Amino acid sequence: MRGGVIFLIFFVLFGVASYAVPTPLFPGSVVPSWFKTVPTAYAPLMGAVVNGIVYGSVVWLVFVLISRKFEEPKVSDAKGKKLRSAKRR
């Protein structure tokens, strides 16, 4: 659930930022050139959506990987008993 919120926040952040700032930002600046039928009025909006999706996904992936690293491993009872009996020997 937290991952979805992280993605949504950064999707909006990068989408609005890339639409508001006139500097082309990769990969959003490249995508409208792939579709030659896109009107020039919609090209910045399409680039902003692509940037939001790409950079939001990157931040979400980093968040998921870091949060999994800090989670404690869950040990089942059977494995825990084996580990405890091995330590006693």
Secondary structure, DSSP 4 states (H G I P E B T S, - for coil): -HHHHHHHHHHHHHHHHHHHS-S--TTTTTHHHHSTTS-TTTHHHHHHHHHHHHHHHHHHHHHHHHHHHHSPPPPPHHHHHHHHHHHH-
